[in-house]
Amino acid sequence: MKKPLMRIPYTELFPPPSIIPPTARSLPGAVAALQEFLHAPPLPLQPPSSQTLNSGPGSSQPPGSPLPRSTVVLTGAGLSVASGLPDYRGLNGTYRVNKTYRPIYYPEFVSNHPARQRYWARSFLGWSTLQNAHPNAAHYALRDLAGMGFLSGVITQNVDSFHPRAHPGLPTLELHGYLRAAVCVTCGGEVEREGFQKELARLNPRWEGFLRGVLVEAPGALETEDPRERERRGVRMNPDGDVEVPGAPYTTFRYPACPACLARSSSAGKGTGTGPLVLADGVTPGRVEVDDDGAWHPAGNAGVLKPAVVMFGESIADRVKTAAEEAIDGAGKLLVLATSMATYSAWRLVKRAKDRGMPIGVVNIGGVRGEDMFFSGLDPGQAGGQGVRLEMATDELLPALVREMQQSGQGWSPSAESSRGENVFKDMLS
C-alpha cells in the first residue's frame, strides 16, 4: 500500500471536555451561559505576546483599552451535520467510520492525471447531495443573532457555502475556500460549478447514467445522514462533497480544461493580443491539449481545474489569512462552533484571540484540541461572561438561544468602535 504523502492530524477523539460553567449541562443552563457570554462587558486588550502577529485593526488599540463588544464566530464541519453532510472527527465522522479514508493532497492533484480523474469522478457523484442540501437552524440562528447586533462576522472552515446563503448580510470568510466553483491552477480563473457539472455529465455519459441509477434504484443512498447506511447501499459520502464507490473505474473519467487557458493556448502566435500562456514559474510555456470531445488531455501541461478549496498540503492565500486575523482583532469575543480545531489554520485563530484577552466560547460535541489552555485562569464562579464550554448540538442550542433572547427583547446596537472593525472585515471580503 502506498504511504500517504503527509500525516492527517488528530484522527482520534480528543479527551472529553469539562463543561463551563457547570450549570450549563442542560439546555436552559447552556442558553443562560451563552446569554451571559454575549452580554458581558468588554474586557481590556492584553499586550501582544511574542507568538501573536501584531496586525489588524485591533493592534492599533493600546493595551488595557476595552476590546470591542461584538463577537466573531468560528465554525467547523459539525455545524453542517444537521444539513445531512458528514463531518471529519465527530463520533460518526469520516475518520472514525472509514479508517482507510484519506483526502487527496494538493501536490498529488496538480501533478497526477489519474488522481484528478479519481477526484472529479467522486466529486461528480457527490455534487447532487451538496446541491440538494440546505443551511440548517444553526446557520439561521447566527443570522438572527447578527440582526440583534451581537455578531461582527463568521469565519468558517466549511466549504459548503451554507453561511453566505443563510446570512448574506453577515460577513462570512471562507477560510478553506468553497465548492461552488472550480479554479484554474494556471491562470487562477474560476468556473462556476453548475456549468462545470454539466460539462462533466456531457463528457461522461456512462457515469451520468450510473449516477441516475444510484438516485433511482437506491433512493436515499446519497441523502441519508447515517454513514454506515450509505456504505451498506454501496456509497461512502465524505465531508467535502465527494462520494466513494468501491471498485469504480475512475480511470475512465474525463474532465474539462480551463476554457480561458484553452482559448489562449489555441490562439498562441495568432496575434490575438492575449499574450502567451505561461506556467506559474513565469518561464515555462503553457500548452492545453484536449481530446475530440474537449476533455483535458495529459499531453498538455496547463489549464487544469481544481476545486476552489484549500486542499491538504496547499497553503491558504495570504489575503485570507490577513482577513481572518483582522476579523479576530476587530471583535471582543470569539464563539467557536462545531469544530475540534484539529487544523492549525483554525487553532491559531483561537490562540490569537486568547492572547488578546478575548473571552472564548466553545460549543462542540466531543473534545477540542488544546482546549484547556483556552479556559485557564477563569473564575470558578463565573456564569459565562469570561468563557463557556458547552457540549450540545448547535442546531438545538442556537435556535433556543435566539428564542429566549427574542422573547426577552434582548439586543443592542454596536458601538462606533466595534462597527469600525466590522467594516474592515467587510472590506477584506469584498
C-alpha positions in Angstrom: 0.0 0.0 0.0 1.4 3.4 -1.0 2.3 5.6 2.0 0.5 8.9 2.4 2.3 12.0 1.4 1.7 13.6 4.7 0.1 12.7 8.0 -3.6 13.6 8.7 -3.6 15.3 12.1 -5.7 14.2 15.1 -7.9 11.5 13.6 -8.7 10.0 17.1 -11.1 11.5 19.6 -9.9 14.2 21.9 -10.4 13.8 25.7 -14.0 14.7 26.8 -14.4 18.4 27.9 -15.2 20.0 31.2 -18.4 21.9 30.9 -18.1 25.6 31.8 -19.9 26.8 33.8 -21.0 23.6 35.4 -24.6 24.8 35.4 -24.6 24.6 31.5 -25.1 20.8 31.2 -28.8 21.3 30.4 -30.3 23.2 27.5 -31.7 26.0 29.8 -28.3 26.2 31.6 -26.4 26.3 28.3 -28.7 29.1 26.9 -28.2 31.1 30.1 -24.4 30.7 29.8 -24.4 31.9 26.2 -26.6 34.9 27.1 -24.1 35.8 29.8 -21.2 35.4 27.3 -22.8 37.6 24.7 -23.9 40.3 27.1 -20.8 40.5 29.3 -19.0 43.9 29.1 -15.8 44.1 27.1 -12.5 43.0 28.7 -9.3 45.0 28.4 -6.9 44.3 25.5 -3.9 42.3 26.6 -0.4 43.2 25.4 0.6 41.2 22.3 2.6 38.0 23.1 5.7 37.1 21.2 3.8 34.5 19.2 0.9 36.8 18.2 1.3 38.8 14.9 0.8 42.5 15.5 -1.5 43.2 12.7 -5.2 44.0 12.1 -7.4 46.9 13.4 -7.2 45.7 17.0 -3.4 46.1 17.0 -3.8 49.9 17.0 -5.5 49.8 20.4 -3.2 50.4 23.4 -3.1 47.5 25.9 -5.6 48.0 28.6 -8.2 49.7 26.4 -11.6 47.9 26.2 -12.0 45.3 23.5 -14.9 45.7 21.0 -18.2 44.5 22.3 -19.1 42.3 19.2 -18.4 38.6 18.8 -16.8 36.9 15.9 -17.8 33.2 15.2 -15.5 30.4 14.0 -17.4 27.3 12.6 -16.5 23.8 11.5 -17.9 20.7 9.8 -20.1 19.7 12.7 -22.3 22.7 12.0 -23.5 21.1 8.7 -24.2 17.6 10.1 -27.8 18.6 10.7 -27.9 19.5 7.0 -27.1 15.9 6.0 -23.4 16.4 5.5 -20.8 14.2 7.3 -18.0 15.7 9.4 -14.4 14.6 9.8 -13.8 13.9 13.5 -17.2 13.5 15.2 -18.4 10.3 16.7 -19.8 9.3 13.2 -17.2 11.3 11.3 -15.4 10.1 8.2 -12.1 9.4 10.1 -13.9 7.4 12.7 -16.2 5.3 10.3 -13.9 4.9 7.4 -10.4 4.2 8.7 -8.9 3.9 5.2 -10.1 7.3 4.1 -7.6 10.0 3.2 -8.2 13.2 1.3 -6.4 13.9 -1.9 -3.3 16.1 -1.4 -2.6 19.2 -3.4 0.8 18.1 -4.8 -0.8 14.8 -5.9 -3.8 16.6 -7.6 -1.7 19.1 -9.6 0.9 16.5 -10.8 -1.2 13.4 -11.3 -3.8 12.9 -14.0 -5.2 9.7 -12.6 -5.5 11.3 -9.2 -7.6 14.1 -10.8 -9.8 11.6 -12.6 -10.5 9.9 -9.3 -11.2 13.1 -7.5 -13.5 14.6 -10.2 -15.4 11.3 -10.6 -16.1 11.1 -6.9 -17.0 14.8 -6.8 -19.3 14.5 -9.8 -21.3 11.8 -7.9 -21.4 13.7 -4.7 -22.4 17.1 -6.1 -26.1 16.3 -6.1 -26.1 15.7 -2.4 -24.4 19.1 -1.7 -26.6 20.8 -4.2 -29.8 19.5 -2.6 -28.7 20.2 1.0 -29.6 23.4 2.7 -28.5 25.5 5.7 -30.0 24.3 9.0 -31.4 26.0 12.0 -27.9 26.8 13.4 -27.0 28.8 10.3 -30.2 30.8 10.5 -29.8 31.4 14.3 -26.5 33.1 13.5 -28.4 35.4 11.1 -30.8 36.3 13.9 -28.0 36.9 16.5 -26.4 39.2 14.0 -29.7 41.0 13.5 -29.7 41.7 17.2 -26.3 43.3 16.9 -24.2 40.6 18.7 -22.0 39.3 15.8 -19.5 41.0 13.6 -18.8 38.2 11.2 -18.2 34.4 10.7 -15.0 32.6 9.8 -15.8 29.2 8.6 -13.7 26.1 7.7 -16.6 24.7 5.8 -16.7 24.7 2.0 -20.5 24.1 1.5 -21.4 27.8 1.2 -24.2 27.5 3.7 -23.1 30.5 5.7 -23.4 33.1 2.9 -26.7 31.5 1.8 -28.2 31.7 5.3 -27.0 35.1 6.3 -25.9 37.2 3.3 -25.9 40.4 5.4 -23.4 38.9 7.9 -19.9 38.8 6.5 -18.5 35.3 6.0 -14.8 34.5 5.5 -14.5 31.0 3.9 -11.1 30.1 5.4 -10.7 26.9 3.3 -12.5 28.0 0.1 -15.7 26.8 -1.4 -17.0 24.0 -3.6 -19.3 26.3 -5.6 -16.6 26.9 -8.2 -13.5 25.3 -9.8 -10.3 27.3 -10.2 -7.6 27.0 -12.8 -4.1 26.3 -11.3 -2.5 28.0 -14.3 -4.4 31.3 -14.7 -6.4 31.5 -11.4 -9.7 32.0 -13.2 -12.8 30.5 -11.7 -15.5 28.4 -13.4 -19.0 28.2 -11.8 -19.6 24.6 -10.5 -23.1 24.2 -12.0 -21.8 24.7 -15.5 -18.7 22.5 -14.7 -21.0 19.7 -13.5 -22.9 19.8 -16.8 -19.6 19.5 -18.7 -18.6 16.5 -16.5 -22.0 14.9 -17.4 -21.5 15.6 -21.1 -18.0 14.1 -21.1 -19.0 11.1 -19.1 -22.4 9.8 -20.2 -21.9 6.3 -18.7 -21.1 7.9 -15.3 -24.1 10.2 -15.7 -26.2 7.0 -16.2 -24.6 5.4 -13.1 -25.4 8.5 -11.0 -29.0 8.5 -12.2 -29.2 4.8 -11.4 -28.0 5.3 -7.9 -30.6 8.1 -7.4 -33.4 6.0 -8.8 -32.5 2.4 -7.8 -31.2 3.2 -4.3 -33.2 6.3 -3.3 -31.8 8.0 -0.3 -28.4 6.5 -0.7 -26.8 9.9 -1.1 -29.3 11.7 1.2 -29.2 9.6 4.4 -27.2 11.1 7.3 -26.1 7.7 8.6 -22.6 7.0 7.1 -23.0 3.2 7.7 -26.3 3.2 5.8 -24.6 4.9 2.9 -21.9 2.3 2.9 -24.5 -0.5 3.1 -26.1 0.9 -0.1 -22.7 0.9 -1.9 -21.6 4.5 -1.5 -19.4 6.5 1.0 -20.1 10.2 1.3 -17.2 12.3 2.5 -17.3 15.8 4.1 -16.0 17.7 1.1 -18.9 16.6 -1.1 -17.4 13.6 -2.8 -18.7 10.0 -3.0 -16.6 6.9 -2.9 -17.9 3.9 -4.8 -15.7 0.8 -4.2 -14.4 -0.7 -7.4 -15.4 2.2 -9.6 -13.4 2.5 -12.9 -12.1 6.0 -12.1 -9.5 5.9 -14.9 -12.3 6.2 -17.5 -13.5 9.6 -16.1 -12.8 12.7 -18.2 -12.9 16.4 -17.1 -12.8 19.7 -19.0 -9.9 22.1 -19.3 -9.9 25.7 -18.2 -11.8 27.5 -21.1 -9.7 30.6 -20.8 -6.4 28.8 -20.9 -7.7 26.6 -23.8 -8.6 29.7 -25.8 -5.2 31.3 -25.1 -3.3 28.1 -26.0 -5.3 27.7 -29.2 -4.7 31.3 -30.3 -0.9 31.4 -29.4 1.0 33.1 -32.1 -2.1 34.3 -33.9 -1.8 37.9 -32.9 -4.8 37.9 -30.6 -3.2 40.3 -28.2 -3.8 38.0 -25.2 -0.1 37.1 -24.7 1.4 33.6 -24.5 0.3 31.1 -21.9 2.9 30.7 -19.2 3.0 28.4 -16.2 3.2 29.6 -12.6 7.0 29.7 -12.7 6.7 32.6 -15.2 9.1 30.9 -17.6 7.7 27.6 -18.9 5.4 27.9 -21.9 1.9 26.5 -21.2 0.0 24.3 -23.5 -3.5 23.0 -23.2 -4.4 19.8 -25.0 -7.9 18.3 -25.3 -9.4 15.2 -26.9 -12.0 15.3 -29.6 -14.8 16.0 -27.1 -13.0 18.8 -25.3 -11.7 16.8 -22.3 -8.3 17.7 -20.8 -5.6 15.5 -22.2 -2.3 14.7 -20.4 -0.2 15.7 -23.4 -0.7 19.3 -22.2 0.8 20.9 -19.2 -1.7 23.7 -18.4 -5.4 24.5 -17.9 -6.0 22.1 -15.0 -9.1 22.9 -13.0 -9.2 22.2 -9.2 -12.0 22.8 -6.7 -11.8 26.3 -5.2 -11.0 24.8 -1.8 -7.7 24.7 0.1 -6.6 21.1 -0.3 -4.4 19.2 2.2 -0.8 20.4 1.5 -2.0 23.6 -0.1 -1.4 27.0 1.6 -4.1 29.4 2.5 -3.8 32.6 0.5 -2.1 35.5 2.4 -5.1 37.8 1.9 -7.4 35.2 3.5 -5.0 34.8 6.5 -4.9 38.5 6.9 -8.7 38.8 6.7 -9.1 36.1 9.3 -6.6 37.8 11.7 -8.4 41.2 11.2 -11.7 39.5 11.9 -10.3 38.3 15.3 -8.8 41.7 16.0 -11.9 43.6 15.1 -14.0 41.7 17.8 -14.0 41.4 21.5 -15.1 37.8 21.9 -14.8 34.5 19.9 -17.5 31.9 19.7 -16.3 28.6 18.3 -19.0 26.3 17.0 -18.9 22.6 16.0 -15.2 22.1 15.3 -12.4 20.2 17.1 -9.9 22.8 15.8 -7.6 20.0 14.7 -6.4 22.1 11.8 -3.7 24.6 12.6 -5.4 27.3 10.4 -8.3 27.3 12.8 -6.5 26.7 16.1 -4.1 29.6 15.6 -7.0 32.0 15.4 -8.3 30.8 18.7 -4.8 31.2 20.2 -4.7 34.7 18.8 -8.0 35.5 20.5 -6.7 34.1 23.8 -3.5 36.1 23.5 -5.6 39.3 23.1 -7.5 38.6 26.2 -10.8 37.8 24.4 -13.4 35.6 26.2 -13.7 32.4 24.3 -16.8 30.2 24.0 -16.7 26.7 22.5 -19.7 24.6 21.6 -18.7 21.2 20.3 -19.8 17.6 20.8 -16.6 15.9 21.9 -13.2 17.2 22.9 -11.3 20.0 21.2 -7.6 20.4 20.5 -5.7 22.0 23.4 -8.9 23.4 24.9 -7.6 23.5 28.5 -5.3 26.5 27.7 -8.2 28.5 26.3 -10.1 28.3 29.6 -7.2 28.6 32.0 -7.5 31.3 34.7 -11.3 31.6 34.7 -13.0 32.4 37.9 -14.7 29.2 39.0 -17.8 31.1 40.0 -18.2 32.9 36.7 -21.5 32.3 34.9 -20.3 32.5 31.2 -19.0 36.1 30.8 -15.4 35.0 31.0 -15.8 31.9 28.8 -18.1 29.0 28.1 -17.5 25.4 27.1 -20.7 23.5 26.1 -21.3 20.1 24.6 -24.5 20.3 22.8 -25.9 20.2 19.2 -25.7 23.6 17.6 -29.0 23.2 15.7 -30.7 22.7 19.0 -28.8 25.2 21.2 -28.6 28.2 19.0 -32.3 28.4 18.0 -33.2 28.0 21.7 -30.8 30.9 22.5 -32.4 33.1 19.8 -35.9 32.3 21.0 -35.0 33.2 24.6 -33.4 36.5 23.6 -36.2 37.4 21.3 -38.8 36.7 24.0 -37.0 38.9 26.5 -36.3 41.7 24.0 -32.5 41.4 24.3 -30.2 43.1 21.8 -28.0 46.1 21.4 -26.6 48.4 18.7 -22.9 48.1 18.0 -20.8 51.0 19.1 -18.9 53.1 16.6 -15.7 51.4 17.8 -16.9 47.9 17.0 -18.5 49.0 13.8 -15.1 50.1 12.5 -13.8 46.5 13.0 -16.9 45.1 11.2 -16.4 47.5 8.2 -12.8 46.4 7.9 -13.9 42.8 7.8 -16.5 43.6 5.1 -13.8 45.4 3.1 -11.4 42.5 3.3 -14.1 40.1 1.9 -15.3 42.4 -1.0 
